[in-house]
Structure formats: structure tokens, C-alpha cells
């Protein structure tokens, strides 16, 4: 039975293309069956092949086990929700525990007094009707959000995905370690190619960093987005781009948030729009009429400066919703978020857009110009909008 529990998890869609997590799960599972008492160093050396391991300096085990624990929870909340037994990594432990799911409590015995029973039915019916009317009115009000309302209609959760810059690890022969970020390297394949061309030195060990980083640009839209979906009782799943795979994008409604340096392979969804981005040199381009316009900002900004941000909302591979949000610096998305959620100006602009198209477009592209001072936005202007 134990092996079948493991096989179901390893063969699931939740763990598709998660080879590192599947390998770690099997490693911990086998150790648990053998009743080994694993320590952090045992995993670092036995699974991650760390010849030398200092727990205070290297977080690979803690980060990887945390991600695996989260992925297991994701599996049992969806594909494995009917499983009678579950695999679990208890907090503070590196061993796999097999637990039986708790049974739901049975219903209370019916009331025997027919009068009381009838009154209870009437009261319960009244409560249900009022709850239904209240929830319907609340949801109707939430559906009026012209950008995010469509996300409430699907039964699947909303995947909010954060673009995380691709860092890699360089270990020199003398023992010095470096975390390196190169704007031209944004994936494992590009790192391997760069190693062949110009990064590889005989005495250097170069590898992918095993835990993600992401910029503060991603943070500004989150409170408003999560707050909106929470009020509508809509499930949200938060993950980084490095944790997701193409199946996540194909089969779910996604909101992707990133600095334009961190778009990675998600930039291909911009191909349905008139907006394109470049990470080196950094720029946002769009086509207005027959002219191509390109926007750039300085790499380092102080005092007064201008930032730009965009939203592209388009159809995914399976007619799911894909919304892309990007900017140069932190204030672009900060200004854009304030603009579409709180600004009286946006109410006027969205009304004008609705009149122009007859209804606010489900799919669209939009650019804003954000005037800033020391990473604080104080004015946002809509400079481009087009239906897709």
C-alpha cells in the first residue's frame, strides 16, 4: 500500500515536470521506510551531493523541503482529495508520515417533534434564501470589476505567479562563493549555453541557484488582488515562475506579475498583443497606428523620474485567462495598481473605454506612465489602450 501511495503522487499532474521534488520525495520516503533519522546534513550530502555542507550558510534543504511540503498540500487539495491515506512531512521533521484522513462528522439525528421539525425547516430555508441573496448580490458586485471580475466565474483557483530573476551560483577554486545575475541569462538552458561560450572557467563551479528571488515590483499588486478574491471567496494560489510549469499555465487562470527582466518564458504570451519587451537593453515597445514606439527608463533612478507599466489580458492555450503585468522599476506597478483600484480617474477612463467598445473588453492591452519620486508614485496617466 505504501508504494502505491507514493506512485499516485509521483504520477500526478501536480508533480508533472517537478523532477527535483519527486526525487526528494522518494529519497525521504525510502529513508522513512527504513526508519532512518535524517538530519539536514544527511539530505544535503545524500540527495543534493553537497561534498561540504554548513547548515547556517546553505539553505537548500530547508527551502526544498518547504517547497515539497507545499506541493504535497496542493496535491491533496485537488487530485488527491479522495485519497483515504496521505503522505505528510510534519513540521520540524524530514521524514514522511502516512496518515489516514479524518472522517467527516456524521449528521445530527433528526428532530422527532413534527412541529419543531417543520419550524426548523422554515427557519433553515429562510436563512438559506437570505444567504443566497446576500452572496449573489456580493458576487454580482464583484463581477463589476472590469479587469478581475472574469476570474470569479471559473471553478478553478486563480494562480498568481511571480516572476523571479534567474540567479546562478559561482564557486571559485579559492573557496569564494558568488551569487550572479546576468540579464541575458533567464533559464537553465541559457545558463548552460553561456557556460559553453564565456562563463566557464576551468577552476570555477557554476550551477543554478536552488532557491528563488523576486523583486519588490511583484509586491505592490498583491494586497489588492488577494483582498479582492478573498471578498469574493475565491481560492488563490501564490507561486513563483520557477516553481510553475507549462501545465499550470495551460489549465488554470493565471495572473503573472514581474519586472520586465524577470518575464522568462512568459513573454511569449505577449505575442498576441502589440506590446513587446526586451531585457537587454530594457525596453517596452508598442504599436500605435502604423508607428512603433519604444519606452525606456534609466537603470538607476533617484529623485524625480518616470516609470511605465502595462497589463495584457489574453486567452490562454485552453481558453483560460492569462493576465500579464510588468514594469521597469517598483513604482510602475505600484502606480498602475493604485490607478485601477482606487483612482477616480480610472472610473472615468473605464467608462470611456466601455462606451467606445460597447462593453469593457475581456481581452485588452494597456500602458500607463507613472511619475515618481524616490520610489513613491504620485501621478499615473493612461497613455495607451487597445482591445485584443
C-alpha positions as CSV (number, residue, x, y, z in Angstrom):
1,X,0.0,0.0,0.0
2,X,2.8,2.4,0.9
3,X,4.4,2.1,-2.6
4,X,1.0,2.8,-4.3
5,X,0.6,5.9,-2.2
6,X,3.9,7.2,-3.4
7,X,3.2,6.2,-7.0
8,X,-0.1,8.1,-7.1
9,X,1.7,11.2,-6.0
10,X,4.7,10.8,-8.3
11,X,2.5,10.2,-11.4
12,X,0.1,13.1,-10.7
13,X,-0.3,16.2,-12.8
14,X,0.6,18.2,-9.7
15,X,4.1,16.8,-9.7
16,X,4.4,16.7,-13.5
17,X,7.9,18.1,-14.6
18,X,8.8,18.5,-10.9
19,X,11.7,16.1,-11.2
20,X,13.7,17.5,-8.3
21,X,10.7,17.4,-5.9
22,X,9.8,13.9,-7.0
23,X,13.4,12.7,-6.4
24,X,13.5,14.4,-3.0
25,X,10.1,12.8,-2.0
26,X,11.3,9.4,-3.0
27,X,14.5,9.9,-1.1
28,X,12.6,10.9,2.1
29,X,10.0,8.1,1.6
30,X,12.7,5.4,1.3
31,X,14.5,6.8,4.4
32,X,11.2,6.8,6.3
33,X,10.5,3.1,5.4
34,X,14.0,2.2,6.7
35,X,13.3,4.2,9.9
36,X,16.3,6.4,9.4
37,X,16.6,9.6,11.5
38,X,17.5,12.1,8.8
39,X,19.3,15.3,9.7
40,X,19.7,18.3,7.4
41,X,23.3,17.3,6.5
42,X,22.2,13.8,5.6
43,X,19.9,15.2,2.9
44,X,22.4,17.7,1.7
45,X,25.1,15.1,1.2
46,X,22.9,12.1,0.3
47,X,20.5,13.7,-2.1
48,X,22.0,17.1,-3.2
49,X,25.5,15.7,-3.4
50,X,27.0,18.6,-1.3
51,X,30.5,17.5,-0.5
52,X,30.8,20.1,2.2
53,X,27.7,21.4,4.0
54,X,27.3,24.2,6.5
55,X,23.6,24.5,7.6
56,X,23.8,28.1,8.6
57,X,25.2,29.1,5.2
58,X,23.3,26.8,2.9
59,X,19.5,26.7,3.0
60,X,19.0,24.2,0.1
61,X,17.5,21.5,2.3
62,X,15.1,23.8,4.3
63,X,13.9,25.6,1.2
64,X,13.5,22.4,-0.9
65,X,11.6,20.5,1.9
66,X,9.3,23.5,2.3
67,X,8.5,23.6,-1.4
68,X,7.9,19.8,-1.3
69,X,5.6,20.1,1.7
70,X,3.6,22.9,-0.1
71,X,3.4,20.8,-3.3
72,X,2.0,17.8,-1.3
73,X,-0.6,20.0,0.2
74,X,-1.5,21.2,-3.3
75,X,-1.9,17.6,-4.5
76,X,-4.2,16.5,-1.6
77,X,-6.3,19.7,-2.0
78,X,-7.0,18.8,-5.7
79,X,-6.1,15.5,-7.3
80,X,-5.7,13.5,-4.1
81,X,-8.7,14.9,-2.2
82,X,-10.4,11.5,-2.3
83,X,-7.4,9.6,-1.1
84,X,-8.0,7.8,2.2
85,X,-4.4,7.9,3.3
86,X,-2.0,10.8,2.7
87,X,1.7,11.4,2.8
88,X,2.8,14.2,5.0
89,X,6.0,15.9,6.1
90,X,5.3,17.1,9.7
91,X,6.7,20.5,10.6
92,X,10.2,20.2,12.1
93,X,10.8,16.8,10.6
94,X,12.4,15.4,7.4
95,X,10.6,12.1,7.5
96,X,7.4,11.1,5.6
97,X,4.4,10.2,7.8
98,X,1.5,8.2,6.4
99,X,-1.8,9.3,7.9
100,X,-5.5,8.5,7.5
101,X,-7.6,11.4,6.5
102,X,-10.0,12.4,9.3
103,X,-13.6,11.4,8.6
104,X,-16.3,14.0,8.5
105,X,-18.6,14.0,11.4
106,X,-22.0,12.4,10.8
107,X,-25.2,14.5,10.7
108,X,-27.2,15.0,13.8
109,X,-30.3,12.9,14.4
110,X,-33.4,14.5,13.0
111,X,-35.9,16.2,15.4
112,X,-38.7,13.9,16.4
113,X,-41.3,16.5,17.2
114,X,-43.0,17.3,13.8
115,X,-43.9,20.9,14.8
116,X,-40.3,21.7,15.9
117,X,-39.1,19.9,12.7
118,X,-41.4,22.0,10.5
119,X,-40.3,25.2,12.2
120,X,-36.7,24.2,11.8
121,X,-37.2,23.6,8.1
122,X,-38.8,27.0,7.6
123,X,-36.1,28.8,9.6
124,X,-33.3,27.0,7.8
125,X,-35.0,27.8,4.4
126,X,-35.3,31.4,5.3
127,X,-31.6,31.6,6.3
128,X,-30.5,29.8,3.1
129,X,-32.6,32.2,0.9
130,X,-31.1,35.2,2.7
131,X,-27.6,33.8,2.4
132,X,-28.1,33.1,-1.3
133,X,-29.5,36.6,-2.0
134,X,-26.6,38.1,0.0
135,X,-23.9,36.1,-1.7
136,X,-25.5,36.7,-5.1
137,X,-25.5,40.4,-4.5
138,X,-21.9,40.4,-3.3
139,X,-20.7,38.3,-6.2
140,X,-22.7,40.5,-8.7
141,X,-20.9,43.5,-7.2
142,X,-17.5,41.8,-7.5
143,X,-18.3,40.8,-11.1
144,X,-18.5,44.5,-11.9
145,X,-14.7,44.8,-11.6
146,X,-13.9,45.1,-15.3
147,X,-10.4,43.6,-15.0
148,X,-10.7,40.9,-12.4
149,X,-14.4,40.0,-12.5
150,X,-14.0,37.3,-15.1
151,X,-11.7,35.4,-12.8
152,X,-14.5,34.7,-10.4
153,X,-16.6,32.7,-13.0
154,X,-14.3,29.7,-13.2
155,X,-14.3,26.9,-10.6
156,X,-10.5,26.5,-10.6
157,X,-8.3,28.7,-8.3
158,X,-6.5,31.8,-9.6
159,X,-2.8,31.2,-9.9
160,X,-0.9,34.4,-9.0
161,X,2.6,33.8,-10.4
162,X,5.5,36.0,-9.6
163,X,8.4,36.3,-12.0
164,X,11.7,35.7,-10.1
165,X,15.1,36.8,-11.6
166,X,17.3,33.9,-12.6
167,X,20.4,33.9,-10.3
168,X,23.2,31.3,-10.5
169,X,25.9,30.3,-8.1
170,X,29.6,30.5,-8.9
171,X,32.1,28.8,-6.6
172,X,35.7,29.6,-7.2
173,X,38.6,27.3,-6.5
174,X,39.8,29.5,-3.7
175,X,36.6,28.9,-1.8
176,X,34.8,32.2,-2.5
177,X,31.2,32.0,-3.5
178,X,29.2,34.4,-5.7
179,X,25.5,34.8,-6.5
180,X,25.4,36.1,-10.0
181,X,22.6,37.8,-12.0
182,X,23.1,38.3,-15.8
183,X,20.2,40.0,-17.7
184,X,20.9,37.8,-20.7
185,X,20.6,34.5,-18.7
186,X,17.0,33.7,-17.6
187,X,16.8,29.9,-17.7
188,X,18.7,26.7,-17.2
189,X,19.2,26.3,-20.9
190,X,20.6,29.8,-21.3
191,X,22.9,29.2,-18.4
192,X,24.2,26.0,-20.0
193,X,24.7,27.8,-23.3
194,X,26.5,30.7,-21.6
195,X,28.8,28.3,-19.8
196,X,29.9,26.9,-23.1
197,X,30.6,30.3,-24.6
198,X,32.1,32.6,-22.0
199,X,31.2,31.9,-18.3
200,X,33.0,28.6,-17.9
201,X,36.5,28.8,-16.4
202,X,38.4,25.7,-15.5
203,X,38.6,26.5,-11.8
204,X,35.0,27.7,-11.3
205,X,32.0,25.6,-10.5
206,X,28.8,27.2,-11.9
207,X,25.3,26.0,-11.1
208,X,21.7,27.1,-10.9
209,X,20.7,28.7,-7.6
210,X,18.3,26.4,-5.8
211,X,16.0,28.9,-4.1
212,X,14.1,31.8,-5.8
213,X,14.5,35.5,-5.6
214,X,12.0,38.1,-6.8
215,X,12.0,41.9,-6.9
216,X,9.8,44.2,-4.9
217,X,7.9,45.1,-8.1
218,X,5.9,42.0,-7.6
219,X,4.6,43.0,-4.1
220,X,2.6,46.1,-4.9
221,X,-0.4,44.4,-6.7
222,X,-0.7,41.6,-4.2
223,X,-2.7,43.2,-1.3
224,X,-5.4,44.5,-3.7
225,X,-5.5,41.3,-5.7
226,X,-5.7,38.9,-2.7
227,X,-8.1,41.2,-0.9
228,X,-10.4,41.3,-3.9
229,X,-10.5,37.5,-4.4
230,X,-10.9,36.9,-0.6
231,X,-14.0,39.1,-0.5
232,X,-15.4,37.0,-3.4
233,X,-14.5,33.8,-1.6
234,X,-12.2,32.8,-4.5
235,X,-9.3,30.5,-3.9
236,X,-5.9,31.9,-4.8
237,X,-2.6,30.1,-5.1
238,X,0.6,32.0,-5.0
239,X,3.8,30.7,-6.6
240,X,7.0,31.8,-8.4
241,X,7.6,31.3,-12.1
242,X,10.5,28.8,-11.3
243,X,8.0,26.7,-9.4
244,X,5.4,26.6,-12.2
245,X,5.4,24.6,-15.4
246,X,3.5,24.9,-18.7
247,X,0.7,22.7,-17.4
248,X,-0.1,25.2,-14.7
249,X,-0.4,27.9,-17.4
250,X,-2.4,25.8,-19.8
251,X,-5.0,24.5,-17.3
252,X,-5.6,27.5,-14.9
253,X,-6.4,31.1,-14.9
254,X,-3.2,33.0,-14.3
255,X,-2.1,36.5,-13.2
256,X,1.6,36.9,-13.8
257,X,3.5,39.8,-12.2
258,X,7.1,40.6,-13.0
259,X,9.8,43.2,-13.7
260,X,10.5,43.0,-17.4
261,X,13.9,41.5,-16.5
262,X,12.1,38.5,-15.0
263,X,9.5,37.6,-17.5
264,X,11.4,34.5,-18.7
265,X,9.3,32.2,-21.0
266,X,6.1,34.0,-20.1
267,X,6.9,36.8,-22.6
268,X,5.7,34.5,-25.4
269,X,2.1,35.3,-24.3
270,X,2.7,38.9,-25.3
271,X,2.8,37.8,-28.9
272,X,-1.0,38.1,-29.1
273,X,-0.7,41.8,-28.3
274,X,1.0,44.8,-29.8
275,X,3.3,45.1,-26.8
276,X,6.8,43.6,-26.6
277,X,9.6,43.7,-24.1
278,X,13.4,43.5,-24.1
279,X,15.5,42.7,-21.1
280,X,18.8,43.8,-22.7
281,X,18.6,46.7,-23.3
282,X,15.5,47.1,-21.2
283,X,12.6,48.5,-23.1
284,X,8.8,48.3,-23.7
285,X,7.6,48.7,-27.2
286,X,4.1,49.0,-28.6
287,X,2.5,49.7,-32.0
288,X,0.1,52.6,-32.2
289,X,-1.4,53.1,-35.6
290,X,1.4,52.3,-38.0
291,X,4.2,53.6,-35.7
292,X,6.3,51.6,-33.3
293,X,7.0,53.4,-30.0
294,X,9.7,52.3,-27.6
295,X,9.8,53.3,-23.9
296,X,13.0,53.2,-21.8
297,X,14.0,54.5,-18.4
298,X,17.4,54.8,-16.6
299,X,18.7,51.7,-14.9
300,X,19.4,53.7,-11.7
301,X,16.9,56.3,-10.7
302,X,16.9,59.0,-7.9
303,X,14.6,61.8,-7.1
304,X,12.0,62.6,-9.8
305,X,11.7,60.0,-12.6
306,X,9.2,58.3,-14.9
307,X,8.3,54.6,-14.9
308,X,6.0,52.7,-17.2
309,X,3.8,49.6,-16.6
310,X,1.5,47.5,-18.7
311,X,-1.4,45.0,-18.4
312,X,-2.1,42.5,-21.2
313,X,-5.1,40.2,-20.7
314,X,-5.4,37.5,-23.2
315,X,-6.7,34.0,-23.8
316,X,-4.5,31.1,-22.7
317,X,-3.9,27.8,-24.6
318,X,-7.2,26.3,-23.4
319,X,-9.3,29.5,-23.4
320,X,-8.2,30.1,-19.8
321,X,-7.4,33.7,-18.7
322,X,-3.8,35.0,-18.8
323,X,-3.1,38.4,-17.4
324,X,0.5,39.8,-17.6
325,X,1.6,42.8,-15.6
326,X,5.1,44.3,-15.9
327,X,7.2,47.4,-15.3
328,X,10.8,48.7,-15.2
329,X,11.1,49.8,-11.6
330,X,8.9,49.3,-8.5
331,X,6.8,52.4,-9.0
332,X,5.4,51.3,-12.3
333,X,3.2,48.5,-10.9
334,X,2.7,50.5,-7.8
335,X,1.1,53.4,-9.7
336,X,-0.8,51.0,-12.0
337,X,-2.3,49.2,-9.0
338,X,-3.4,52.4,-7.4
339,X,-4.8,53.7,-10.7
340,X,-7.1,50.7,-11.4
341,X,-8.2,50.1,-7.9
342,X,-8.7,53.5,-6.2
343,X,-8.4,56.3,-8.7
344,X,-11.4,58.3,-9.6
345,X,-9.6,58.9,-12.9
346,X,-9.7,55.2,-13.7
347,X,-13.5,55.2,-13.2
348,X,-13.8,57.9,-15.8
349,X,-11.4,56.2,-18.2
350,X,-13.0,52.7,-17.9
351,X,-16.4,54.3,-18.6
352,X,-15.0,55.9,-21.7
353,X,-13.5,52.6,-22.8
354,X,-16.9,50.8,-22.2
355,X,-18.6,53.4,-24.4
356,X,-16.0,53.1,-27.1
357,X,-16.3,49.3,-27.4
358,X,-19.9,48.8,-26.2
359,X,-18.6,46.8,-23.2
360,X,-15.3,46.7,-21.4
361,X,-13.2,44.2,-23.5
362,X,-12.4,40.8,-22.0
363,X,-9.0,40.9,-23.7
364,X,-7.0,44.0,-23.9
365,X,-3.6,45.7,-23.7
366,X,-2.9,48.8,-21.7
367,X,0.1,51.1,-20.9
368,X,0.4,53.7,-18.1
369,X,3.0,56.4,-17.4
370,X,3.8,56.8,-13.7
371,X,5.6,59.9,-12.4
372,X,7.5,59.1,-9.3
373,X,9.8,60.5,-6.6
374,X,12.2,58.2,-4.7
375,X,10.1,55.0,-5.4
376,X,6.8,56.7,-4.5
377,X,4.2,57.3,-7.2
378,X,2.2,60.5,-7.3
379,X,0.7,60.6,-10.7
380,X,-0.5,57.9,-13.2
381,X,-1.6,58.6,-16.8
382,X,-3.2,56.1,-19.2
383,X,-1.2,56.5,-22.5
384,X,-2.4,53.5,-24.5
385,X,-5.4,51.1,-24.6
386,X,-6.5,48.6,-27.2
387,X,-8.9,45.8,-27.4
388,X,-7.5,42.4,-28.4
